[in-house]
Amino acid sequence: MNVTPPSPSTSRWVLILFLVFFIGTAAWGGYVLAKNAALRQSQPSDDPIQNQSLFGR
């Protein structure tokens, strides 16, 4: 049973790829959430009570 550990350069590239993927998906998710929030805010609501702000009453 001669098991050799992965070379340090291989594990380094796997770590870098994982971080790039993780940061990329987090940035994309934040963009999608911000875009959806802007779309929801721009659409008027059917309920006039929801259209009023808390301090605008």
Number of C-alpha atoms within 10 A of each C-alpha: 3 4 5 6 7 9 8 9 9 10 12 12 11 12 12 12 12 12 12 12 12 12 12 12 12 12 12 12 12 12 12 12 12 12 12 12 11 11 10 11 11 9 8 10 12 8 8 8 10 10 12 11 8 8 5 6 6
